[in-house]
Amino acid sequence: MWAEIDANLFFTRTLGFTGQFVKSYGEYGAGSVAFFARPAYDSATAHAHVRYTHLGDRFADNVNAIGFIRDDDRRELDGAIEKTLWIRNGPVERVQYTTENNIYWGQTGVLRSWEGDQALSVDWRNRWTTAFRHAEEFKRFEKDFRNRQTQLELGYNTRSYESVSGGYTFGRNFDADFQLWTGAATYTLTEELSAEYELQRLDLDPDPRDESTWIHVIRANQFFTPDLFVRVFFQTNSAIDRRNVQAVFVYRYLPPFGTVQVAYQRGTAEFGERSEQGNTLFVKLTTVL
């Protein structure tokens, strides 16, 4: 059981405050309180906030009898700043900058994690987009880990459906150096047929569990009429020898609610797991009375 107080205050159109205080009841008395306080600034082109969170070391023991708290025993501080600049003249149309930072300790003062993310993107008037992101973090598990990643992206016409983009990310993740190449393209082949393609290539060093992989994703939509269409999804993952196919046929005989839907799936939908390549057929009928 618990009791809580929530607060949402707006001092001006741009300055507000959100907070919550929770007292849990159960087997434990000490360490049974949780609360957070978050002042924030929001405008059409900017956002900033700072949040402090306190979770007692026995809070989850009381609450999880009827709820779910993933992790307690923490004092956490995080903040973020986002700013967008629109430029009227010249080759640059828009510049966006974001910084997000987080750190937390146990109630005894032991540092458990910190993270800092920086991102900068530039939209050019010729419809090209460039982006840079960098993240550093510390994680304490069975030992201390220091992770980092740097990402570069280039895209064309990414604010519209027909677009192309590519990226390169490198860094270190839990004692493994990695490189990740990505690519994506979407195109309308005809007025009735559109297709999307995504590629990911992950290279780990060292790689004792053979997790380096190629991932291909294809999506296609074929509209015979506005009320008769087929959608197809295909994905491969070389590391787990996975090849999944999903296809959905839809006929709306009494639009929008009277429909006949037939779906086919080869392979299961467990994310990132080696799947059984079985075949499944689904049929759904809906009508309006």
C-alpha positions, 0 to 999 in steps of 0.5 A: 500500500502507498499514499502519494501527492502529485503537483503540476504548477505553471508559474508562467507560460514557459516556466513550470514545476512537476513533483511527486511524493510517495510514502509506502507501507508494508514490512519496512518502515525506514527507506520507504519514501520516494519523491522527485522534483522537476522544474522546467522551462519550455518555449517554441524553440527551447527546453530545459529541466533539472530533476532530483529523484529520491528512492528509498532502499526499501521502497520497492520491497513494500510497493512491489507486493502490488506494483512494480519498481524496477530499481530503488536505493538511489539518489538521482540527478538529471538535466537536459537542454534543447535549443533550435535555431531557425536561420532566415538566410544562407545555406543553413535552415535549422540548427538543433542542439541537445544535451542530456545528463544523468548521475545517480548514487545509492543511499550510502553514497556509492556512485552507480552510474553517470551518463552524458549525451551531446547531439548537434544536427544541421538542416541545409536548404538543399534538403541535406541533413548532417548530425553528430552525437557523442555519449559517455557513460559509467556503469557499475555492475559486477565491475566498473564499465566505461562506455562511449560512442560517437555517431555521424549521420548524413541524410537527404530529404529526411523530413519527407517519405522519399529519403536516403540516409547513412551513418557510422557509429564507433566506440566501446561498449562493456569491454568491446570495441564496436563499429556500426554502419547503417543505411536506409532508403524509402521510395515510391516506385509507383502511385500504388507501390512504395518500398523501404530498405534498412541495413545495419552492419555491426562489428565487435572486437572482441566478439567471443559470442559471435554477435557481429552481424548483418541486418537487412530490413525490407518493407513494401506497401501495395495499394490496389485501391484505397480499401484493398492493399497488402503490406510485407515485412522481411528481416534477416539477422546473420548472427542468429540465422534469422529470416522473418517474413510478415505479410498482411492482406486487408480488404475494407468492404465497409470502410473504415470498420468492416474489414477482412484481414489475413496475416502470414508470418514465418518465424517468431517475433522474439526480438534479438533471439534465434527463432523457430522458422515455423509458419503462422496464419491469422484471419480477422473479420470485423463488421458493423451492425 
